Amino acid sequence: MNKLQLVLTVALVVTTGLAMPESAHAGLETSLMGIKTKLTGVILPLLSVIGIAIAGISFFTGNPNAKQHIAYAIIGCMIGFGAQGIVDFIAQTVR
């Protein structure tokens, strides 16, 4: 690990501790639950909507692969918006 990577890693850890002090002193399970909630509740649906927008722009600009982009965006939306249900289903199956 070079000096730049070390400095960036330390900066990331420090800023994470300052920005989210509740997770700095939380247990591992609580931290992972918080990450899962943010990921499945905010980030994945947001990325799904962005994917649909990009696929729509691709379609309207006449891209020859637009149908494929739209199909991938729809699959991404199904996964993005259904992520919480998928995670819950897997968690119940494993228990």
SVG drawing of the C-alpha trace seen along z (x, -y; Angstrom):
<svg xmlns="http://www.w3.org/2000/svg" viewBox="-41 -15 45 37">
<polyline fill="none" stroke="black" stroke-width="0.4" points="0.0,0.0 1.6,-3.3 1.4,-6.5 -1.5,-7.9 -3.7,-4.9 -2.8,-4.9 -3.8,-8.6 -7.0,-8.1 -7.9,-5.1 -7.3,-7.0 -9.2,-10.0 -12.2,-7.7 -12.2,-6.1 -12.0,-9.5 -14.7,-11.2 -17.0,-8.2 -16.5,-8.3 -17.2,-12.1 -20.2,-12.0 -21.9,-9.0 -20.9,-8.9 -23.6,-6.4 -22.0,-3.8 -18.5,-4.5 -19.5,-3.0 -22.1,-0.6 -21.7,3.1 -21.0,4.9 -24.5,6.3 -26.0,2.8 -23.7,1.3 -24.4,3.9 -28.1,3.5 -27.8,-0.2 -25.8,0.3 -28.4,2.9 -31.2,0.5 -29.6,-2.4 -28.6,-0.1 -32.0,1.5 -34.1,-1.4 -32.3,-4.3 -29.4,-3.5 -30.7,-0.6 -34.0,-2.2 -32.2,-5.4 -29.8,-3.6 -32.8,-1.8 -34.5,-5.1 -31.2,-6.5 -30.9,-3.3 -34.4,-3.8 -33.6,-7.4 -30.3,-6.5 -32.1,-3.8 -34.8,-6.3 -32.2,-8.7 -30.6,-5.9 -33.9,-5.1 -34.7,-8.7 -31.2,-9.4 -31.6,-6.4 -29.0,-4.1 -29.2,-0.7 -28.8,1.1 -31.7,-0.9 -34.0,2.1 -31.3,4.1 -30.6,1.1 -34.3,0.8 -34.5,4.6 -31.5,4.3 -33.0,1.3 -36.3,3.1 -34.4,6.1 -32.4,3.6 -35.6,2.0 -37.1,5.3 -34.0,6.1 -33.6,2.5 -37.1,2.0 -37.5,5.6 -34.2,5.8 -35.7,5.6 -38.1,8.4 -35.3,10.5 -33.1,10.0 -36.0,10.8 -36.8,13.9 -33.2,15.1 -33.0,14.3 -36.1,16.3 -35.0,19.2 -31.6,19.4 -33.0,19.3"/>
</svg>
